[in-house]
Amino acid sequence: MEVLRAAVDAIRKEKPRKIVVLTGAGVSADSGIPTFRGAGGLWRNYRAEDLATPEAFARSPLLVWEWYEWRRSIVREAEPNAAHRAIASLAKALVVTQNVDGLHQRAGSQNVIELHGNLFRTRCVRDDSRRDAIHAFGDLPPHCECGALLRPDVVWFGETLPEGAFARASHAVSEADLLLVIGTSGVVFPAAGLVSLHDGLSIEINPQVSAISSACTFAIAAKAAEAAPAIIEAIHAGTDR
Ligand code: OAD
């Protein structure tokens, strides 16, 4: 593939060291986790306003939790794919993800900023205390020991990102020698805005044209699990790992 070869050549030439990987739902598509937009996307079959807003949760915590338990069960069964593993092999890279599935960490990435939270953590609606919640809940909606409702510790539409997460991500993106953008439609802000903060080599991997393809130096039209290992191998070849 012509673009992939050109991107590999650019990596060989520039030998990037400071690397940020920005990911979206598409990086987990090859693990069998549905994306949000496009064919088979969650927002094709469900309305975000009914399931992923604070208002929806206030209206029906049970409905929202049933949907999250279904998503949690899909992710629990899934395994990281070749793209997650290749990304994890970049031990010094920063991964900035919009995903809430935790698959980057399960693949071994240690330096991950989760812009939209994590499906396997809850938050008490009374005092905001967070805790890990890996297993399925027996009763829905789940409650905190204090009696208040628990909510998934994810960012819903209309909410702000976790404190400091965007600032840390922006700083790293603006300092990076290489930005890899994998599997995001680039339409949800502020995450999508990170691409415009980067100056220099940027490589997108996405089988479709996204809203940020034209902002990237190279846009490789391929699946993450197919193209990411080749791109990342080229990065390793230029450094001593
Ligand atoms: P989207 O569902 O909007 O976009 C997924 C992107 O992945 C699309 O551009 C697809 O073309 C691409 N894609 C599909 N299969 C792929 C594959 N095998 N390899 C690589 N790319 C592939 O997901 P996001 O951009 O992550 O927010 O969506 C951003 C945010 O919108 C999500 O974090 C979520 C959602 O509403 C919240 O819940 C706050």
py3Dmol code that shows the C-alpha trace and the ligand (Angstrom):
import py3Dmol

protein = """\
ATOM      1  CA  MET A   1       0.000   0.000   0.000  1.00  0.00           C
ATOM      2  CA  GLU A   2       1.424   3.271  -1.260  1.00  0.00           C
ATOM      3  CA  VAL A   3       0.532   5.535   1.711  1.00  0.00           C
ATOM      4  CA  LEU A   4       1.731   3.022   4.278  1.00  0.00           C
ATOM      5  CA  ARG A   5       5.067   2.765   2.484  1.00  0.00           C
ATOM      6  CA  ALA A   6       5.385   6.562   2.347  1.00  0.00           C
ATOM      7  CA  ALA A   7       4.589   6.819   6.070  1.00  0.00           C
ATOM      8  CA  VAL A   8       7.206   4.151   6.877  1.00  0.00           C
ATOM      9  CA  ASP A   9       9.773   6.090   4.820  1.00  0.00           C
ATOM     10  CA  ALA A  10       8.943   9.294   6.720  1.00  0.00           C
ATOM     11  CA  ILE A  11       9.411   7.465  10.037  1.00  0.00           C
ATOM     12  CA  ARG A  12      12.758   6.064   8.875  1.00  0.00           C
ATOM     13  CA  LYS A  13      13.866   9.550   7.924  1.00  0.00           C
ATOM     14  CA  GLU A  14      12.681  11.423  11.010  1.00  0.00           C
ATOM     15  CA  LYS A  15      13.333   8.711  13.644  1.00  0.00           C
ATOM     16  CA  PRO A  16      10.693  10.076  16.024  1.00  0.00           C
ATOM     17  CA  ARG A  17      11.302   9.605  19.742  1.00  0.00           C
ATOM     18  CA  LYS A  18       8.533  11.538  21.454  1.00  0.00           C
ATOM     19  CA  ILE A  19       5.415   9.724  20.387  1.00  0.00           C
ATOM     20  CA  VAL A  20       1.756  10.235  21.247  1.00  0.00           C
ATOM     21  CA  VAL A  21      -0.890   7.753  20.121  1.00  0.00           C
ATOM     22  CA  LEU A  22      -4.440   9.120  20.010  1.00  0.00           C
ATOM     23  CA  THR A  23      -7.029   6.362  19.775  1.00  0.00           C
ATOM     24  CA  GLY A  24     -10.770   5.975  19.383  1.00  0.00           C
ATOM     25  CA  ALA A  25     -13.290   3.167  19.155  1.00  0.00           C
ATOM     26  CA  GLY A  26     -11.834   1.902  15.859  1.00  0.00           C
ATOM     27  CA  VAL A  27      -8.690   0.587  17.574  1.00  0.00           C
ATOM     28  CA  SER A  28     -10.911  -1.843  19.494  1.00  0.00           C
ATOM     29  CA  ALA A  29     -13.134  -2.732  16.519  1.00  0.00           C
ATOM     30  CA  ASP A  30     -10.766  -5.572  15.621  1.00  0.00           C
ATOM     31  CA  SER A  31     -11.366  -6.946  19.132  1.00  0.00           C
ATOM     32  CA  GLY A  32     -15.089  -7.180  18.358  1.00  0.00           C
ATOM     33  CA  ILE A  33     -16.156  -4.092  20.317  1.00  0.00           C
ATOM     34  CA  PRO A  34     -18.728  -1.961  18.469  1.00  0.00           C
ATOM     35  CA  THR A  35     -17.770   1.585  17.488  1.00  0.00           C
ATOM     36  CA  PHE A  36     -20.176   4.502  17.957  1.00  0.00           C
ATOM     37  CA  ARG A  37     -20.609   5.805  14.427  1.00  0.00           C
ATOM     38  CA  GLY A  38     -20.703   4.120  11.028  1.00  0.00           C
ATOM     39  CA  ALA A  39     -22.101   0.711  10.091  1.00  0.00           C
ATOM     40  CA  GLY A  40     -23.029  -1.284  13.203  1.00  0.00           C
ATOM     41  CA  GLY A  41     -22.133   1.690  15.427  1.00  0.00           C
ATOM     42  CA  LEU A  42     -23.832   2.052  18.809  1.00  0.00           C
ATOM     43  CA  TRP A  43     -25.297   5.451  17.920  1.00  0.00           C
ATOM     44  CA  ARG A  44     -27.016   3.824  14.915  1.00  0.00           C
ATOM     45  CA  ASN A  45     -29.119   1.693  17.231  1.00  0.00           C
ATOM     46  CA  TYR A  46     -29.309   3.724  20.425  1.00  0.00           C
ATOM     47  CA  ARG A  47     -29.884   7.394  21.117  1.00  0.00           C
ATOM     48  CA  ALA A  48     -27.037   9.000  23.033  1.00  0.00           C
ATOM     49  CA  GLU A  49     -29.539  11.293  24.786  1.00  0.00           C
ATOM     50  CA  ASP A  50     -31.285   8.232  26.283  1.00  0.00           C
ATOM     51  CA  LEU A  51     -28.149   6.511  27.535  1.00  0.00           C
ATOM     52  CA  ALA A  52     -25.097   8.716  27.793  1.00  0.00           C
ATOM     53  CA  THR A  53     -26.137  11.975  29.434  1.00  0.00           C
ATOM     54  CA  PRO A  54     -26.556  13.001  33.090  1.00  0.00           C
ATOM     55  CA  GLU A  55     -30.232  13.694  32.303  1.00  0.00           C
ATOM     56  CA  ALA A  56     -30.756  10.140  31.036  1.00  0.00           C
ATOM     57  CA  PHE A  57     -29.209   8.764  34.231  1.00  0.00           C
ATOM     58  CA  ALA A  58     -31.390  10.992  36.405  1.00  0.00           C
ATOM     59  CA  ARG A  59     -34.461   9.820  34.463  1.00  0.00           C
ATOM     60  CA  SER A  60     -33.683   6.119  34.467  1.00  0.00           C
ATOM     61  CA  PRO A  61     -30.558   4.836  36.218  1.00  0.00           C
ATOM     62  CA  LEU A  62     -31.746   1.276  35.584  1.00  0.00           C
ATOM     63  CA  LEU A  63     -31.947   1.699  31.796  1.00  0.00           C
ATOM     64  CA  VAL A  64     -28.555   3.392  31.662  1.00  0.00           C
ATOM     65  CA  TRP A  65     -26.961   0.700  33.845  1.00  0.00           C
ATOM     66  CA  GLU A  66     -28.485  -2.116  31.775  1.00  0.00           C
ATOM     67  CA  TRP A  67     -26.852  -0.633  28.703  1.00  0.00           C
ATOM     68  CA  TYR A  68     -23.507  -0.238  30.484  1.00  0.00           C
ATOM     69  CA  GLU A  69     -23.658  -3.784  31.878  1.00  0.00           C
ATOM     70  CA  TRP A  70     -24.191  -5.039  28.315  1.00  0.00           C
ATOM     71  CA  ARG A  71     -21.173  -3.060  27.092  1.00  0.00           C
ATOM     72  CA  ARG A  72     -19.100  -4.186  30.082  1.00  0.00           C
ATOM     73  CA  SER A  73     -19.912  -7.824  29.281  1.00  0.00           C
ATOM     74  CA  ILE A  74     -18.757  -7.413  25.655  1.00  0.00           C
ATOM     75  CA  VAL A  75     -15.468  -5.830  26.739  1.00  0.00           C
ATOM     76  CA  ARG A  76     -14.885  -8.436  29.474  1.00  0.00           C
ATOM     77  CA  GLU A  77     -15.035 -11.164  26.824  1.00  0.00           C
ATOM     78  CA  ALA A  78     -12.823  -9.252  24.365  1.00  0.00           C
ATOM     79  CA  GLU A  79      -9.048  -9.428  24.076  1.00  0.00           C
ATOM     80  CA  PRO A  80      -6.593  -6.710  23.025  1.00  0.00           C
ATOM     81  CA  ASN A  81      -5.748  -7.034  19.321  1.00  0.00           C
ATOM     82  CA  ALA A  82      -2.526  -6.655  17.342  1.00  0.00           C
ATOM     83  CA  ALA A  83      -2.897  -2.851  17.294  1.00  0.00           C
ATOM     84  CA  HIS A  84      -3.198  -2.592  21.097  1.00  0.00           C
ATOM     85  CA  ARG A  85      -0.202  -4.892  21.453  1.00  0.00           C
ATOM     86  CA  ALA A  86       1.925  -2.966  18.942  1.00  0.00           C
ATOM     87  CA  ILE A  87       1.062   0.312  20.703  1.00  0.00           C
ATOM     88  CA  ALA A  88       2.014  -1.231  24.059  1.00  0.00           C
ATOM     89  CA  SER A  89       5.427  -2.147  22.628  1.00  0.00           C
ATOM     90  CA  LEU A  90       6.143   1.609  22.439  1.00  0.00           C
ATOM     91  CA  ALA A  91       7.084   1.660  26.097  1.00  0.00           C
ATOM     92  CA  LYS A  92       7.860   5.373  26.209  1.00  0.00           C
ATOM     93  CA  ALA A  93       4.896   6.592  24.181  1.00  0.00           C
ATOM     94  CA  LEU A  94       1.901   8.322  25.713  1.00  0.00           C
ATOM     95  CA  VAL A  95      -1.452   6.810  24.752  1.00  0.00           C
ATOM     96  CA  VAL A  96      -4.349   9.258  24.798  1.00  0.00           C
ATOM     97  CA  THR A  97      -7.564   7.332  24.362  1.00  0.00           C
ATOM     98  CA  GLN A  98     -11.225   8.192  24.059  1.00  0.00           C
ATOM     99  CA  ASN A  99     -12.008   4.560  24.782  1.00  0.00           C
ATOM    100  CA  VAL A 100     -13.444   3.364  28.064  1.00  0.00           C
ATOM    101  CA  ASP A 101     -12.631  -0.321  27.526  1.00  0.00           C
ATOM    102  CA  GLY A 102      -9.219  -0.513  29.238  1.00  0.00           C
ATOM    103  CA  LEU A 103      -7.787  -2.635  26.406  1.00  0.00           C
ATOM    104  CA  HIS A 104      -4.635  -0.525  26.059  1.00  0.00           C
ATOM    105  CA  GLN A 105      -3.761  -1.251  29.690  1.00  0.00           C
ATOM    106  CA  ARG A 106      -4.641  -4.939  29.286  1.00  0.00           C
ATOM    107  CA  ALA A 107      -2.229  -5.050  26.322  1.00  0.00           C
ATOM    108  CA  GLY A 108       0.507  -3.624  28.557  1.00  0.00           C
ATOM    109  CA  SER A 109       0.467   0.135  27.882  1.00  0.00           C
ATOM    110  CA  GLN A 110       1.523   1.860  31.096  1.00  0.00           C
ATOM    111  CA  ASN A 111       1.220   5.475  30.144  1.00  0.00           C
ATOM    112  CA  VAL A 112      -2.440   5.975  29.243  1.00  0.00           C
ATOM    113  CA  ILE A 113      -4.651   9.028  29.558  1.00  0.00           C
ATOM    114  CA  GLU A 114      -8.319   8.016  29.450  1.00  0.00           C
ATOM    115  CA  LEU A 115     -10.122  11.139  28.291  1.00  0.00           C
ATOM    116  CA  HIS A 116     -13.589   9.598  28.676  1.00  0.00           C
ATOM    117  CA  GLY A 117     -13.136   7.465  31.799  1.00  0.00           C
ATOM    118  CA  ASN A 118     -13.378   3.697  32.214  1.00  0.00           C
ATOM    119  CA  LEU A 119     -16.249   1.201  32.105  1.00  0.00           C
ATOM    120  CA  PHE A 120     -14.783  -0.788  34.975  1.00  0.00           C
ATOM    121  CA  ARG A 121     -14.855   1.985  37.549  1.00  0.00           C
ATOM    122  CA  THR A 122     -17.829   3.478  39.392  1.00  0.00           C
ATOM    123  CA  ARG A 123     -18.394   6.840  41.009  1.00  0.00           C
ATOM    124  CA  CYS A 124     -20.669   7.607  43.945  1.00  0.00           C
ATOM    125  CA  VAL A 125     -23.101  10.327  42.917  1.00  0.00           C
ATOM    126  CA  ARG A 126     -23.002  11.776  46.446  1.00  0.00           C
ATOM    127  CA  ASP A 127     -19.281  12.224  47.090  1.00  0.00           C
ATOM    128  CA  ASP A 128     -17.655  11.336  43.731  1.00  0.00           C
ATOM    129  CA  SER A 129     -15.571   8.556  45.322  1.00  0.00           C
ATOM    130  CA  ARG A 130     -14.314   6.152  42.686  1.00  0.00           C
ATOM    131  CA  ARG A 131     -13.671   2.448  42.835  1.00  0.00           C
ATOM    132  CA  ASP A 132     -12.850  -0.415  40.503  1.00  0.00           C
ATOM    133  CA  ALA A 133     -15.818  -2.544  39.512  1.00  0.00           C
ATOM    134  CA  ILE A 134     -14.683  -5.389  37.309  1.00  0.00           C
ATOM    135  CA  HIS A 135     -17.469  -7.904  37.833  1.00  0.00           C
ATOM    136  CA  ALA A 136     -21.098  -7.741  36.817  1.00  0.00           C
ATOM    137  CA  PHE A 137     -23.443  -6.310  39.446  1.00  0.00           C
ATOM    138  CA  GLY A 138     -26.066  -8.643  40.932  1.00  0.00           C
ATOM    139  CA  ASP A 139     -28.627  -5.871  41.327  1.00  0.00           C
ATOM    140  CA  LEU A 140     -29.098  -2.892  39.086  1.00  0.00           C
ATOM    141  CA  PRO A 141     -28.730  -0.015  39.526  1.00  0.00           C
ATOM    142  CA  PRO A 142     -25.831  -0.518  41.966  1.00  0.00           C
ATOM    143  CA  HIS A 143     -25.597   1.549  45.152  1.00  0.00           C
ATOM    144  CA  CYS A 144     -22.717   2.806  47.235  1.00  0.00           C
ATOM    145  CA  GLU A 145     -22.354   1.719  50.877  1.00  0.00           C
ATOM    146  CA  CYS A 146     -23.500   5.239  51.775  1.00  0.00           C
ATOM    147  CA  GLY A 147     -26.844   4.492  50.113  1.00  0.00           C
ATOM    148  CA  ALA A 148     -26.420   6.800  47.127  1.00  0.00           C
ATOM    149  CA  LEU A 149     -26.473   5.580  43.538  1.00  0.00           C
ATOM    150  CA  LEU A 150     -23.275   4.552  41.778  1.00  0.00           C
ATOM    151  CA  ARG A 151     -22.740   5.664  38.209  1.00  0.00           C
ATOM    152  CA  PRO A 152     -20.220   4.461  35.630  1.00  0.00           C
ATOM    153  CA  ASP A 153     -17.048   6.566  35.874  1.00  0.00           C
ATOM    154  CA  VAL A 154     -17.293   7.687  32.255  1.00  0.00           C
ATOM    155  CA  VAL A 155     -17.734  11.068  30.630  1.00  0.00           C
ATOM    156  CA  TRP A 156     -21.237  11.633  29.289  1.00  0.00           C
ATOM    157  CA  PHE A 157     -22.320  14.212  26.740  1.00  0.00           C
ATOM    158  CA  GLY A 158     -22.417  17.644  28.317  1.00  0.00           C
ATOM    159  CA  GLU A 159     -19.840  16.730  30.995  1.00  0.00           C
ATOM    160  CA  THR A 160     -16.282  17.918  31.339  1.00  0.00           C
ATOM    161  CA  LEU A 161     -13.253  15.657  30.961  1.00  0.00           C
ATOM    162  CA  PRO A 162     -11.422  14.318  34.046  1.00  0.00           C
ATOM    163  CA  GLU A 163      -9.432  17.097  35.665  1.00  0.00           C
ATOM    164  CA  GLY A 164      -6.023  17.645  34.145  1.00  0.00           C
ATOM    165  CA  ALA A 165      -6.426  14.917  31.507  1.00  0.00           C
ATOM    166  CA  PHE A 166      -6.877  17.241  28.562  1.00  0.00           C
ATOM    167  CA  ALA A 167      -4.139  19.629  29.694  1.00  0.00           C
ATOM    168  CA  ARG A 168      -1.639  16.763  30.004  1.00  0.00           C
ATOM    169  CA  ALA A 169      -2.684  15.357  26.628  1.00  0.00           C
ATOM    170  CA  SER A 170      -2.437  18.757  24.898  1.00  0.00           C
ATOM    171  CA  HIS A 171       1.003  19.399  26.299  1.00  0.00           C
ATOM    172  CA  ALA A 172       2.289  15.992  25.157  1.00  0.00           C
ATOM    173  CA  VAL A 173       0.741  16.334  21.691  1.00  0.00           C
ATOM    174  CA  SER A 174       2.266  19.748  21.142  1.00  0.00           C
ATOM    175  CA  GLU A 175       5.719  18.433  22.160  1.00  0.00           C
ATOM    176  CA  ALA A 176       5.565  15.153  20.203  1.00  0.00           C
ATOM    177  CA  ASP A 177       7.746  14.285  17.164  1.00  0.00           C
ATOM    178  CA  LEU A 178       5.079  11.896  15.933  1.00  0.00           C
ATOM    179  CA  LEU A 179       1.337  11.718  16.462  1.00  0.00           C
ATOM    180  CA  LEU A 180      -0.390   8.466  15.550  1.00  0.00           C
ATOM    181  CA  VAL A 181      -4.164   8.836  15.230  1.00  0.00           C
ATOM    182  CA  ILE A 182      -5.890   5.463  15.201  1.00  0.00           C
ATOM    183  CA  GLY A 183      -9.579   4.638  14.804  1.00  0.00           C
ATOM    184  CA  THR A 184     -11.366   7.857  15.645  1.00  0.00           C
ATOM    185  CA  SER A 185     -13.987   9.681  13.592  1.00  0.00           C
ATOM    186  CA  GLY A 186     -12.556  12.954  14.943  1.00  0.00           C
ATOM    187  CA  VAL A 187     -15.935  14.570  15.563  1.00  0.00           C
ATOM    188  CA  VAL A 188     -16.087  14.639  19.361  1.00  0.00           C
ATOM    189  CA  PHE A 189     -14.415  17.595  21.034  1.00  0.00           C
ATOM    190  CA  PRO A 190     -12.257  18.442  22.818  1.00  0.00           C
ATOM    191  CA  ALA A 191     -10.468  15.145  21.954  1.00  0.00           C
ATOM    192  CA  ALA A 192     -10.622  15.778  18.188  1.00  0.00           C
ATOM    193  CA  GLY A 193      -9.020  19.200  18.693  1.00  0.00           C
ATOM    194  CA  LEU A 194      -5.785  17.599  19.902  1.00  0.00           C
ATOM    195  CA  VAL A 195      -4.714  16.904  16.313  1.00  0.00           C
ATOM    196  CA  SER A 196      -4.555  20.603  15.472  1.00  0.00           C
ATOM    197  CA  LEU A 197      -2.145  21.180  18.386  1.00  0.00           C
ATOM    198  CA  HIS A 198       0.444  18.963  16.731  1.00  0.00           C
ATOM    199  CA  ASP A 199       3.060  20.349  14.415  1.00  0.00           C
ATOM    200  CA  GLY A 200       5.088  17.807  12.448  1.00  0.00           C
ATOM    201  CA  LEU A 201       4.672  14.207  11.387  1.00  0.00           C
ATOM    202  CA  SER A 202       1.238  12.712  12.003  1.00  0.00           C
ATOM    203  CA  ILE A 203      -0.105   9.405  10.717  1.00  0.00           C
ATOM    204  CA  GLU A 204      -3.726   8.325  10.783  1.00  0.00           C
ATOM    205  CA  ILE A 205      -4.875   4.710  10.514  1.00  0.00           C
ATOM    206  CA  ASN A 206      -8.573   4.385   9.696  1.00  0.00           C
ATOM    207  CA  PRO A 207     -10.327   2.410   6.941  1.00  0.00           C
ATOM    208  CA  GLN A 208     -12.614   5.425   6.340  1.00  0.00           C
ATOM    209  CA  VAL A 209     -11.869   9.087   5.757  1.00  0.00           C
ATOM    210  CA  SER A 210     -12.402  10.873   9.088  1.00  0.00           C
ATOM    211  CA  ALA A 211     -12.976  14.506  10.012  1.00  0.00           C
ATOM    212  CA  ILE A 212      -9.265  14.786  10.829  1.00  0.00           C
ATOM    213  CA  SER A 213      -7.719  12.779   7.965  1.00  0.00           C
ATOM    214  CA  SER A 214      -6.805  15.918   6.045  1.00  0.00           C
ATOM    215  CA  ALA A 215      -5.051  17.383   9.107  1.00  0.00           C
ATOM    216  CA  CYS A 216      -2.653  14.406   9.195  1.00  0.00           C
ATOM    217  CA  THR A 217       0.522  14.098   7.120  1.00  0.00           C
ATOM    218  CA  PHE A 218      -0.467  10.572   6.067  1.00  0.00           C
ATOM    219  CA  ALA A 219      -3.882   8.909   6.231  1.00  0.00           C
ATOM    220  CA  ILE A 220      -3.559   5.149   5.878  1.00  0.00           C
ATOM    221  CA  ALA A 221      -6.849   3.578   4.767  1.00  0.00           C
ATOM    222  CA  ALA A 222      -6.579   0.311   6.683  1.00  0.00           C
ATOM    223  CA  LYS A 223      -7.740  -1.444   9.818  1.00  0.00           C
ATOM    224  CA  ALA A 224      -5.790  -0.757  12.984  1.00  0.00           C
ATOM    225  CA  ALA A 225      -4.773  -4.383  13.546  1.00  0.00           C
ATOM    226  CA  GLU A 226      -3.396  -4.550   9.999  1.00  0.00           C
ATOM    227  CA  ALA A 227      -1.479  -1.285   9.688  1.00  0.00           C
ATOM    228  CA  ALA A 228      -0.440  -0.355  13.255  1.00  0.00           C
ATOM    229  CA  PRO A 229       2.079  -3.225  13.675  1.00  0.00           C
ATOM    230  CA  ALA A 230       3.906  -2.233  10.443  1.00  0.00           C
ATOM    231  CA  ILE A 231       4.049   1.444  11.365  1.00  0.00           C
ATOM    232  CA  ILE A 232       5.223   0.705  14.893  1.00  0.00           C
ATOM    233  CA  GLU A 233       7.816  -1.779  13.668  1.00  0.00           C
ATOM    234  CA  ALA A 234       9.285   1.050  11.559  1.00  0.00           C
ATOM    235  CA  ILE A 235       9.464   3.227  14.692  1.00  0.00           C
ATOM    236  CA  HIS A 236      11.326   0.475  16.567  1.00  0.00           C
ATOM    237  CA  ALA A 237      13.700  -0.028  13.655  1.00  0.00           C
ATOM    238  CA  GLY A 238      14.808   3.597  13.959  1.00  0.00           C
ATOM    239  CA  THR A 239      15.445   3.477  17.721  1.00  0.00           C
ATOM    240  CA  ASP A 240      17.238   1.016  20.013  1.00  0.00           C
ATOM    241  CA  ARG A 241      13.974   0.125  21.762  1.00  0.00           C
TER     242      ARG A 241
END
"""
ligand_1 = """\
39
OAD
P -16.478 6.609 16.394
O -17.409 5.446 16.445
O -17.052 7.950 16.217
O -15.440 6.400 15.213
C -14.774 5.180 15.058
C -13.804 5.332 13.914
O -13.079 4.122 13.811
C -14.453 5.584 12.545
O -13.819 6.674 11.918
C -14.214 4.293 11.797
O -14.002 4.490 10.389
C -12.955 3.786 12.448
N -12.786 2.332 12.382
C -13.707 1.352 12.266
N -13.138 0.141 12.257
C -11.802 0.348 12.372
C -10.662 -0.503 12.420
N -10.777 -1.836 12.349
N -9.445 0.063 12.535
C -9.302 1.431 12.616
N -10.335 2.275 12.565
C -11.573 1.751 12.450
O -15.560 6.499 17.694
P -14.699 7.640 18.406
O -14.062 8.530 17.416
O -13.860 6.968 19.400
O -17.751 9.455 23.599
O -15.842 8.436 19.138
C -15.506 9.463 19.991
C -16.452 9.504 21.148
O -17.800 9.533 20.661
C -16.440 8.277 22.031
O -15.402 8.308 22.985
C -17.773 8.345 22.692
C -18.610 8.636 21.465
O -19.838 9.212 21.688
C -18.417 9.414 24.742
O -19.067 8.439 25.081
C -18.263 10.659 25.547
"""
view = py3Dmol.view(width=600, height=400)
view.addModel(protein, "pdb")
view.setStyle({"model": 0}, {"cartoon": {"style": "trace"}})
view.addModel(ligand_1, "xyz")
view.setStyle({"model": 1}, {"stick": {}})
view.zoomTo()
view.show()
